[in-house]
Amino acid sequence: MLKMPKIIISDTSCFIVLSKIGELDLLQKVYGQIITTPEIAEEFGETLPEWISIKNVSDKYSQKILELQIDKGESSAIALALEIPKSILILDDYKARKVAHQLGILYTGTIGVIIKAKLNGIIPSIKPYIEKIKQTNFRISDAIELQALKEAKEK
């Protein structure tokens, strides 16, 4: 039986980080199609590739409520995830992840995408990617780096 691909919704930070290190296409290699919101596309500020589709949130009310706690882009991503059952959200912000967790939304982060790329044989090692990310203003704690290397089965 053919497994339906999961719907992947990405927040701005993943686009920004992967774009900064010249690896935005890694998202397509890992997931194929990505969905995002107009708010996130605007926050990103660059033209998104054609394999990223932009979808409006239907329930603007839940988005507005979320905006009381987290930023507009993250709120729109979480509101969209609530409308699409079994979707997976790519979120890096700690507060937004807590909200997603409380709402029962599955999520991963930019590092999770890179680990998945390694485990699926798309890239040989996550180390060069982590090194490149550390050159940007995206913070990775030593604990997260060690955990990522362990999950990717690297030393």
C-alpha positions as CSV (number, residue, x, y, z in Angstrom):
1,M,0.0,0.0,0.0
2,L,1.3,3.4,-1.0
3,K,1.8,5.7,2.0
4,M,0.4,9.2,1.6
5,P,3.2,11.8,1.9
6,K,2.8,14.0,5.0
7,I,2.0,17.6,4.4
8,I,5.0,19.7,5.5
9,I,4.4,23.3,6.6
10,S,7.5,25.5,7.1
11,D,8.0,28.6,9.2
12,T,10.4,31.4,8.1
13,S,13.4,30.4,10.1
14,C,14.0,27.1,8.2
15,F,13.8,29.0,4.9
16,I,16.2,31.7,6.2
17,V,18.8,29.3,7.7
18,L,18.9,26.9,4.7
19,S,18.9,29.8,2.3
20,K,21.9,31.5,4.2
21,I,23.9,28.3,3.8
22,G,22.9,27.8,0.2
23,E,20.9,24.7,0.9
24,L,17.2,25.7,0.6
25,D,16.7,22.8,-2.0
26,L,17.5,20.3,0.8
27,L,13.9,20.8,1.9
28,Q,12.6,19.7,-1.5
29,K,15.0,16.7,-1.6
30,V,13.7,15.6,1.8
31,Y,10.0,16.3,1.5
32,G,9.2,17.2,-2.1
33,Q,6.4,19.7,-1.6
34,I,6.3,22.3,1.2
35,I,3.5,24.5,2.2
36,T,3.8,27.9,3.8
37,T,1.6,31.0,4.5
38,P,1.6,34.4,2.8
39,E,2.8,35.9,6.2
40,I,5.9,33.6,6.2
41,A,6.6,34.3,2.5
42,E,6.5,38.0,3.3
43,E,8.8,37.5,6.4
44,F,11.2,35.5,4.2
45,G,11.4,38.5,1.8
46,E,12.7,36.6,-1.2
47,T,10.9,34.8,-4.0
48,L,10.2,31.2,-2.8
49,P,10.9,28.3,-5.2
50,E,8.0,26.9,-7.1
51,W,8.0,23.7,-5.0
52,I,6.8,25.8,-2.0
53,S,3.1,26.5,-2.2
54,I,1.5,29.4,-0.4
55,K,-1.8,28.7,1.4
56,N,-3.9,31.1,3.3
57,V,-5.2,30.2,6.8
58,S,-9.1,29.8,6.7
59,D,-9.5,30.4,10.5
60,K,-8.1,33.9,11.0
61,Y,-9.6,33.9,14.5
62,S,-7.3,31.1,15.8
63,Q,-4.4,32.8,14.0
64,K,-5.1,36.1,15.9
65,I,-5.3,34.3,19.2
66,L,-1.9,32.6,18.5
67,E,-0.5,36.1,17.7
68,L,-1.0,37.0,21.3
69,Q,1.7,34.6,22.2
70,I,4.0,34.2,19.2
71,D,4.9,36.1,16.1
72,K,2.7,36.5,13.0
73,G,4.6,33.9,10.8
74,E,4.7,31.2,13.5
75,S,1.0,31.9,14.3
76,S,0.0,31.5,10.7
77,A,2.0,28.2,10.4
78,I,0.4,26.8,13.5
79,A,-3.1,27.9,12.5
80,L,-2.5,26.3,9.1
81,A,-1.3,23.1,10.7
82,L,-4.5,23.0,12.8
83,E,-6.5,23.0,9.6
84,I,-4.5,20.3,7.9
85,P,-4.7,17.0,9.9
86,K,-1.5,15.0,10.2
87,S,0.7,17.8,8.9
88,I,4.2,18.3,10.2
89,L,5.4,21.8,11.1
90,I,9.0,22.9,10.7
91,L,9.5,25.3,13.6
92,D,12.7,26.5,15.3
93,D,11.4,29.0,17.9
94,Y,11.2,27.5,21.4
95,K,8.0,29.4,22.4
96,A,6.3,28.4,19.1
97,R,7.3,24.8,19.6
98,K,5.7,24.8,23.0
99,V,2.5,26.1,21.6
100,A,2.5,23.5,18.8
101,H,3.2,20.8,21.4
102,Q,0.3,22.0,23.5
103,L,-2.0,21.9,20.5
104,G,-0.9,18.4,19.5
105,I,0.9,19.4,16.3
106,L,3.8,17.3,15.1
107,Y,6.9,19.4,14.5
108,T,10.6,19.2,13.7
109,G,13.2,21.9,13.2
110,T,15.8,22.9,10.7
111,I,18.3,20.6,12.3
112,G,15.7,17.8,12.2
113,V,15.4,18.3,8.4
114,I,19.2,17.9,8.0
115,I,19.2,14.8,10.2
116,K,16.3,13.3,8.0
117,A,18.4,14.1,4.9
118,K,21.3,12.1,6.3
119,L,19.1,9.2,7.5
120,N,17.5,9.1,4.0
121,G,20.9,9.0,2.3
122,I,20.4,12.4,0.7
123,I,23.6,13.8,2.3
124,P,26.6,11.9,3.6
125,S,27.0,13.8,6.9
126,I,25.3,16.5,8.9
127,K,28.6,17.9,10.2
128,P,29.3,20.3,7.3
129,Y,25.7,21.6,7.5
130,I,25.9,22.2,11.2
131,E,29.3,24.0,10.7
132,K,27.8,26.2,8.0
133,I,24.8,27.0,10.2
134,K,27.1,28.0,13.1
135,Q,28.6,30.7,10.8
136,T,25.2,32.3,10.6
137,N,23.3,34.1,13.5
138,F,21.3,30.9,14.1
139,R,22.3,29.6,17.6
140,I,22.9,25.9,18.1
141,S,23.7,24.8,21.7
142,D,26.4,22.1,22.2
143,A,23.7,19.9,23.6
144,I,21.6,20.2,20.5
145,E,24.6,19.6,18.3
146,L,25.6,16.5,20.2
147,Q,22.0,15.2,20.1
148,A,21.8,15.9,16.4
149,L,25.0,14.0,15.7
150,K,23.8,11.1,17.8
151,E,20.4,11.0,15.9
152,A,22.3,11.1,12.6
153,K,24.5,8.2,13.8
154,E,27.6,10.4,13.6
155,K,30.3,10.9,16.2
